[in-house]
Structure formats: C-alpha cells, structure tokens
Amino acid sequence: MNRDISTKLFKQAEQILPGGVNSPVRSFKDIGETPIFIEKADGAEFIDADGNNFIDFCLSWGVHILGHNHPSIIEAVKKALDKGISYGTCCENEAKLADLVCSCYPSMDKIRFVNSGTEATMSAIRLARGYTKRDIIIKFDGCYHGHSDSLLVSAGSGVTQINEASSEGVPYDIIKNTISIPFNDIEMVKEVFANNKDKIAAVILEPIPANMGVIIPKDGYLESLREITQQEGSLLIFDEVISGFRVAPGGAQKLYNIQPDLTCLGKIIGGGFPVGAFGGKAEIMNLLAPNGPVYQAGTLSGNPIAMAAGLAAISTLIKPETQQLIQENSNHFIKQLTENLPAETTLNHIGPMFTIFFSKQQPQCFEDVKKCDFERFREFYKYMLESGVYLSPSQYEANFISAVHDEDVVGGVIEWMKGFK
Ligand code: PLP
C-alpha cells in the first residue's frame, strides 16, 4: 500500500503542529508508523490522501454510530447552516435535544450542553463538589475522563500512597483531592471510603471502561458502587461519553439498571460536532449558574449546528429499526471475530464495541492490560492497516461497529485477519 502522500502531509504537519497532530493518539506513536491522512469518509469507509480505501472501526473515536455522513445528519446540518452558524443566545433545539436525551435517561431531569467530554466531566465534578461540599473524588486507573487537571492522575502503589499527575504541568495541589484506584476491585473502594470518612464528593467512572480497551465490569461491581456511594453521601458519576447511546439508547445505566447521580455524555450526541453534556436530578443540576452558586459557561455551548446534528443523530439512532441494525451487525461481526481470533488473544466486547487484547487472560483492569504483548499488537495493527482495515491505533483503545457495518462491508475483514500469523 502506497502512503507517500500521507507521509509527506504528516512531515509538513510536524513542522507546525506539535507531534503533527491536534490530539496525541492520532499520531500513531503506539504503532510506530506515521498516520494516514483522510481525504473523504462515507458510511463504513474512508479514503486516504493516497487514494487507499479503509473500513473504519474507529469511527472518529466512536462518534459515528450511524456511519460517516448519515443523510439525516447532513440534511439537518445544511438546514441549520442556512439559518446562521452561532448566535451566542438561545435556540429552540437546545431544549429539544435536552428533552430527547433526558427521555432516554431517567436519571437525568436536567442536562447542560458543553463542547466536549472533557468539559462535561470537569463540570460534573465541580457540581458534585458544590453539592456535597466535599473535595475528594475517586477515579479508576485506566478510565479516561478527558484532560482536565484534576483527572490526569495515575495511581500510587496503594490506597495510602500519594497519587501522581499523569501529565507534566499539573500541580500536586490540584490532584491531591483525586484518588485513583484499580477498576473492578470493590474492596479497594471500601478501604478508600473508610480512610476518608465524609470527605468524598464523588466516584467517577466509565461504567464500561473503553479507554484501556473494553473492560467488562464484574458482576455486582457497579451495583456495589451505587450502594456504597449512597450510604456514604457521595455522588456516583457515570462517564458515558463512550457507552452512552451505544450499549443501549439509555447507556450502561439502562443495561445494568443503575441510576447514577450525574451522567456525562459526548461523542454520539453531537452527531460529529463538538458536543458534550452532563445531567442529573433537578435538585443537583439547579445548583448550576445562573440558578445556583456552581459556575459553568461556554461561548459555543448548545450552538445551533451541533444541536441540529445531535437531534438528527439521536432521533435516527433510537428508532427500533436502527437499533436492530446495530445489534445485528454487532452480533454478526463479533461472532465471526470470536471464531477467527489471532492466536493468544482475547476479545472483550459489549454491544457494538470491542477490543482484541494480545493477552491469553481476559483483562479486567488497567494492570492486566499493561501486561499485553504490545509488539504483537503493533504487528497485527500494521497488517490490518495494510489490508485496508482501520482499527483504533492503540491496544488501550476500543473499536466500534456502526449501523452500516453489515455483512457485506465486514465480510473481507475476517478473511484478511485469518492471514495474520
Ligand atoms: N470521557 C470518556 C469516557 C472519553 O472516552 C473521552 C474521550 O475519548 C472523554 C471523556 C473526553 O472527551 P473529549 O475528547 O470530547 O474531551
């Protein structure tokens, strides 16, 4: 496969963009290659600058659950553009999209739109602290909640150990109130609560982690988190930026029948435009400015183009026929994948998302994922890329199946995969 033009474009980009990119994973650093540059995307596929075709399982990091360029989104955006790009004041679609989203999430009476998942989690934490009047938050190693300072924390070597910032530039004073512990270990959660009586504002997690690859919560784990947080007067925040509207229209909370206090959403709800959101019970949400003392704002929040795109995306997605398509496509592809996995790998999957781990054991937490054979993953990744299959370019990421990844589209993928030795 000739990728000369992409390579040239990347070299040019490196001159002016740090690392040649505007978000680090795009750089293919984990793969040891230079990234491909996309010329055009449609449905389940895209074409790169050299004219190569790829079947896309990254889908803009999980945004395009309907496939690229879904006609309903394109039409809605074109119509919205005719009416202006951004007003900086109110438009009807904000409340319409809010209604639609909240109707799928009984845990949310009210919602606020922001511009990214990062903003959603950052603001949800501020709100949780404002509501509980406590400072400490618990997060889990390997769960990613965007790049705000207080969430860029990696674990120390035990609950009593001091956590460390996972990025330079984050002062200890900011992360000293964040405790990061292993996912799927409920005893650890109990220990942290016992050691920090009446100090924990919230527990934030991806209920189905997807940022260390897809990890399945152990039976009863999410239920226990709900029970403990309730007993301790702390809020439970589900970051459903990835799982929301994906594993079910009502997200992981619907799948596991658990009502968190706050929910964060992103990706799918913007139909491909920069949108995030957080919501919960009115009693908590009413603390937000201008009603209450917790400040949060945004010049482009709820902007008309993003709201129109989100409305079109969600309205289409929650139709029974779309849900059926996604389910059929997922079932078919996951079955094929399971039967033809490369040697010494494990598949973690739920609904339309999956990760092939280069590990014989099924990873259940970040420490497990770190033990994968990364060299083998790299070889596999390059092999699949050469075959025209674009997977998320890291062992720590999830891959996604859309409403248009049907049997015809994915048929060849399994055949190519079988050739990997
Ligand atoms: N939360 C989760 C679970 C995510 O996967 C991401 C991004 O991938 C974020 C938050 C941050 O979202 P954004 O990149 O839109 O800031």
Boltz pocket constraint, residues with backbone or C-beta under 6 A from the ligand:
constraints:
  - pocket:
      binder: B
      contacts: [[A, 61], [A, 115], [A, 116], [A, 117], [A, 118], [A, 119], [A, 121], [A, 144], [A, 145], [A, 146], [A, 147], [A, 206], [A, 211], [A, 239], [A, 240], [A, 241], [A, 242], [A, 266], [A, 267], [A, 275], [A, 276]]
      max_distance: 6.0
